[in-house]
Amino acid sequence: MKTHFFTSLFNTILVLVFFHFNLYAQDTNHESFNRHGIQVELAGSSLFYSVGYQYFLNPNLSIGAGFGYFRFDTGEDVEFNTKSFLRGANVPIVITYFKGKSNHKLELYGGIRFEKIESNISGIKPREWNTVYLAPNAGLGYRYLGKRWFGGISLGLTRLALLEKEASSTFLLLPILGLRTGIRL
């Protein structure tokens, strides 16, 4: 099942890139713009925060990836006489479509977030740092796309892996409000 997912994701990206080059290969009136962007995101597809790269395939389509890390110290674990913590790292990969004729656009996005979670909280099955979870996410929002600066707000749904006392994991569908800003290079 995971192989099918990765194959589908790869094929989707390949088709988008193919159409991008075919649509603009002969277009001499196409307005030039900065294709590369660096962004900072709070919540959104990154869950907590991420610093990322965004590549604009054309004025209405982009693909991006980021990296985020979190650590929460939850206090003393009396049972084991240690400090309890919950930490994680994530890599969101997102395809975004922009709809609108001016710099103010409706954005629709979808993607996946690779996440690693570890915890030593008493009574919760410890997660191994070598376990990677895939969390799909999607949403819509407002995006301002200027020549040098871009920013926006979005409302999305993501899947959150929860720590359980049993051996199996449970997942929660979580609505999340995201903020992002960045510059085009």
Legacy VTK file of the C-alpha trace (Angstrom):
# vtk DataFile Version 3.0
C-alpha trace
ASCII
DATASET POLYDATA
POINTS 185 float
0.000 0.000 0.000
2.850 2.407 0.806
4.502 1.574 -2.519
1.267 2.433 -4.351
1.060 5.766 -2.499
4.636 6.761 -3.367
4.149 5.676 -6.987
0.989 7.793 -7.243
2.714 10.794 -5.654
5.688 10.491 -8.019
3.406 10.181 -11.068
1.384 13.235 -9.999
4.507 15.360 -9.629
5.830 14.093 -12.965
2.578 15.010 -14.759
2.533 18.492 -13.178
6.110 19.186 -14.253
5.402 17.828 -17.759
2.347 20.087 -18.186
4.235 23.049 -16.789
6.976 22.805 -19.418
4.516 22.101 -22.230
2.257 25.038 -21.339
5.058 27.593 -21.212
7.633 26.271 -23.676
6.295 28.391 -26.600
4.718 31.231 -24.627
6.772 34.380 -25.237
4.236 36.695 -23.543
4.482 34.856 -20.227
5.368 37.311 -17.465
8.663 36.450 -15.827
8.667 36.007 -12.056
10.912 34.697 -9.330
10.323 30.958 -9.120
12.190 30.212 -5.879
10.949 31.133 -2.430
11.950 30.627 1.191
9.110 30.566 3.711
8.371 30.268 7.412
5.124 28.562 8.388
3.358 28.454 11.736
0.970 25.514 12.047
-0.616 24.664 8.681
0.820 21.681 6.853
3.830 21.607 9.197
1.692 21.060 12.327
3.775 23.333 14.617
6.222 25.301 12.481
8.580 24.799 9.575
11.154 26.578 7.495
10.869 25.615 3.868
11.516 26.062 0.184
8.813 26.698 -2.385
9.229 26.395 -6.158
6.648 28.127 -8.353
6.062 25.950 -11.425
3.971 28.767 -12.921
2.044 31.744 -11.456
-0.766 29.439 -10.300
1.054 26.309 -9.119
3.846 25.598 -6.652
5.473 22.693 -4.884
7.257 23.020 -1.579
8.963 21.201 1.260
9.973 22.209 4.752
11.441 21.006 8.022
10.110 21.461 11.546
11.079 20.239 15.032
9.378 20.389 18.424
10.122 19.296 21.959
7.880 19.554 25.002
9.227 18.806 28.456
6.250 17.525 30.394
7.797 17.540 33.867
9.125 14.932 36.240
8.204 11.271 35.833
7.914 10.148 39.456
7.689 6.457 38.543
11.039 6.404 36.721
12.656 9.484 38.356
13.397 11.107 34.977
12.232 14.144 33.047
9.390 13.314 30.663
9.364 14.661 27.133
7.596 14.513 23.823
9.605 15.452 20.734
9.236 15.195 17.021
10.470 16.268 13.631
8.455 16.645 10.467
8.936 17.257 6.760
5.830 18.587 4.973
5.675 18.254 1.169
2.860 20.258 -0.406
1.473 21.075 -3.848
-0.436 24.382 -3.929
-2.796 25.714 -6.587
-3.557 29.459 -6.655
-6.786 30.835 -8.136
-7.145 34.525 -8.917
-6.067 37.180 -11.395
-4.375 39.706 -9.098
-1.814 39.293 -6.308
-4.639 38.227 -3.950
-5.376 34.544 -4.494
-7.379 31.657 -3.150
-5.005 28.804 -2.377
-5.853 25.107 -2.398
-3.179 22.755 -1.125
-2.628 19.100 -0.465
0.308 16.979 0.516
1.876 14.721 3.071
3.920 15.221 6.199
6.601 12.754 7.180
6.918 12.793 10.956
8.983 11.091 13.614
7.761 11.169 17.199
9.455 10.015 20.388
8.260 10.098 23.984
9.266 8.690 27.343
6.076 9.672 29.177
5.171 7.078 31.795
2.301 4.784 30.855
2.587 5.556 27.158
4.209 3.123 24.791
7.535 4.760 23.868
7.855 5.599 20.236
11.075 4.633 18.553
12.864 7.476 16.803
13.322 5.284 13.712
9.562 5.025 13.045
8.240 7.388 10.356
4.543 8.257 10.153
2.826 9.646 7.064
0.149 12.251 7.661
-1.881 13.549 4.715
-3.071 17.145 4.872
-5.176 19.453 2.722
-6.721 22.865 3.018
-7.648 26.195 1.546
-6.829 29.768 2.337
-5.856 33.246 1.235
-2.414 33.998 -0.226
-0.874 37.299 -1.233
1.707 36.699 -3.996
3.798 39.787 -4.616
6.885 40.055 -6.794
9.257 39.698 -3.806
7.083 38.884 -0.765
4.294 36.384 -0.211
2.176 35.508 2.788
-1.111 34.019 3.738
-3.453 32.275 6.103
-5.052 28.871 5.616
-7.440 26.454 7.243
-6.680 22.802 6.731
-7.218 19.278 7.950
-4.361 17.027 8.921
-3.984 13.637 10.526
-2.219 13.602 13.878
-0.592 10.453 15.248
-1.398 10.040 18.931
0.597 8.124 21.488
-1.334 5.250 23.015
-0.824 2.859 25.865
-1.512 -0.097 23.575
0.822 -1.337 20.880
-1.237 0.150 18.052
-1.419 3.810 17.126
-4.514 5.915 16.796
-4.932 8.895 14.497
-6.991 12.025 14.979
-8.245 14.240 12.156
-7.328 17.749 13.286
-8.439 21.121 11.841
-5.514 23.536 11.905
-5.108 27.251 11.173
-1.820 28.105 9.480
0.136 31.305 8.848
3.010 31.638 6.399
5.268 34.301 5.026
8.215 34.235 2.692
10.339 35.944 0.098
10.984 35.113 -3.518
14.614 34.786 -4.485
LINES 1 186
185 0 1 2 3 4 5 6 7 8 9 10 11 12 13 14 15 16 17 18 19 20 21 22 23 24 25 26 27 28 29 30 31 32 33 34 35 36 37 38 39 40 41 42 43 44 45 46 47 48 49 50 51 52 53 54 55 56 57 58 59 60 61 62 63 64 65 66 67 68 69 70 71 72 73 74 75 76 77 78 79 80 81 82 83 84 85 86 87 88 89 90 91 92 93 94 95 96 97 98 99 100 101 102 103 104 105 106 107 108 109 110 111 112 113 114 115 116 117 118 119 120 121 122 123 124 125 126 127 128 129 130 131 132 133 134 135 136 137 138 139 140 141 142 143 144 145 146 147 148 149 150 151 152 153 154 155 156 157 158 159 160 161 162 163 164 165 166 167 168 169 170 171 172 173 174 175 176 177 178 179 180 181 182 183 184
